[in-house]
Amino acid sequence: MRTMESMTHEDIGELIAKLKESIGKAINPSRSFSMAVLNSLWHIMAGERFCLDDSRFDSVLDSLKE
């Protein structure tokens, strides 16, 4: 069984990779961090992860903001 710490490290690694890919490009850091936090919580609660580029994940985040 994986610990919450190891799951969070995996999610942080994905966020760092996404930020590195965005060097020199305009991004919305608030959205990127919100997606990372939501994904980390979902990973801990449901044992599943979204790819940060998944359009379904975008719609979940948009629904939560409404």
KEKE-3310 file (N, C-alpha, C; in steps of 0.2 Angstrom, whole numbers, plus 5000, padded with zeros to 4 digits):
npx = (5004:5003:5009:5002:5011:5020:5011:5008:5020:5022:5012:5017:5028:5023:5017:5028:5035:5026:5026:5040:5039:5032:5040:5044:5032:5016:5006:4993:4996:4988:4978:4985:4991:4979:4974:4983:4982:4969:4970:4979:4972:4961:4967:4972:4959:4952:4960:4964:4970:4970:4976:4985:4982:4970:4955:4943:4946:4948:4935:4929:4936:4932:4918:4919:4923:4912)
npy = (4994:5011:5026:5042:5052:5047:5047:5060:5065:5060:5067:5080:5079:5078:5090:5098:5094:5098:5112:5114:5111:5122:5133:5149:5151:5158:5154:5150:5151:5149:5141:5130:5126:5123:5113:5103:5102:5097:5086:5078:5077:5069:5058:5053:5051:5043:5034:5036:5044:5060:5064:5079:5086:5081:5084:5081:5083:5097:5101:5096:5104:5117:5116:5115:5128:5135)
npz = (5000:4996:5003:5008:5007:4997:4986:4985:4982:4969:4962:4964:4957:4944:4942:4943:4931:4921:4923:4919:4906:4902:4902:4896:4891:4892:4906:4918:4933:4945:4941:4937:4949:4957:4950:4952:4966:4968:4960:4968:4980:4975:4971:4983:4990:4981:4974:4961:4947:4938:4922:4920:4908:4904:4897:4904:4917:4917:4915:4927:4937:4932:4936:4949:4952:4949)
capx = (5000:5007:5007:4999:5017:5022:5006:5009:5027:5021:5008:5021:5033:5019:5016:5035:5036:5021:5029:5046:5037:5029:5045:5044:5025:5011:5002:4989:4999:4983:4974:4990:4991:4973:4973:4988:4980:4963:4972:4982:4966:4957:4972:4972:4953:4949:4966:4965:4973:4969:4982:4984:4980:4964:4949:4938:4948:4947:4928:4928:4939:4927:4912:4920:4924:4906)
capy = (5000:5017:5031:5048:5055:5045:5049:5067:5066:5058:5073:5086:5078:5079:5097:5101:5092:5102:5119:5114:5111:5128:5138:5153:5151:5160:5150:5152:5147:5148:5135:5124:5123:5121:5106:5099:5100:5093:5079:5075:5075:5064:5052:5050:5048:5038:5030:5037:5051:5062:5067:5086:5088:5078:5088:5080:5086:5104:5102:5095:5110:5122:5115:5117:5135:5138)
capz = (5000:4995:5008:5006:5005:4991:4981:4985:4978:4962:4960:4964:4951:4938:4942:4941:4924:4917:4924:4915:4899:4900:4902:4890:4888:4897:4910:4923:4939:4950:4938:4937:4956:4959:4947:4956:4973:4967:4958:4974:4985:4972:4971:4990:4991:4976:4972:4954:4946:4931:4918:4920:4902:4902:4896:4909:4923:4916:4917:4935:4940:4931:4939:4956:4953:4949)
cpx = (5004:5004:5005:5005:5020:5017:5007:5015:5026:5017:5012:5026:5029:5018:5023:5036:5032:5024:5035:5044:5034:5034:5045:5037:5021:5007:4998:4992:4993:4979:4979:4990:4985:4972:4977:4985:4974:4965:4975:4977:4962:4961:4972:4965:4950:4954:4967:4967:4971:4975:4980:4981:4973:4958:4944:4939:4947:4939:4926:4930:4934:4921:4913:4921:4917:4902)
cpy = (5006:5022:5038:5052:5053:5047:5056:5069:5065:5064:5079:5085:5079:5087:5101:5100:5097:5110:5119:5115:5118:5134:5142:5154:5154:5155:5153:5148:5145:5141:5129:5121:5121:5114:5101:5097:5096:5086:5075:5073:5069:5058:5049:5047:5042:5033:5030:5044:5053:5065:5075:5089:5085:5083:5087:5083:5093:5105:5101:5102:5116:5122:5117:5124:5138:5138)
cpz = (5000:5001:5005:5004:4998:4985:4980:4981:4971:4959:4959:4958:4944:4937:4940:4933:4920:4917:4919:4908:4897:4901:4895:4888:4894:4900:4915:4929:4944:4947:4939:4945:4959:4956:4951:4963:4972:4965:4964:4979:4982:4972:4978:4992:4987:4973:4964:4953:4939:4928:4918:4914:4900:4902:4902:4915:4923:4918:4924:4938:4939:4935:4947:4957:4953:4955)
residu = (MET:ARG:THR:MET:GLU:SER:MET:THR:HIS:GLU:ASP:ILE:GLY:GLU:LEU:ILE:ALA:LYS:LEU:LYS:GLU:SER:ILE:GLY:LYS:ALA:ILE:ASN:PRO:SER:ARG:SER:PHE:SER:MET:ALA:VAL:LEU:ASN:SER:LEU:TRP:HIS:ILE:MET:ALA:GLY:GLU:ARG:PHE:CYS:LEU:ASP:ASP:SER:ARG:PHE:ASP:SER:VAL:LEU:ASP:SER:LEU:LYS:GLU)
# end
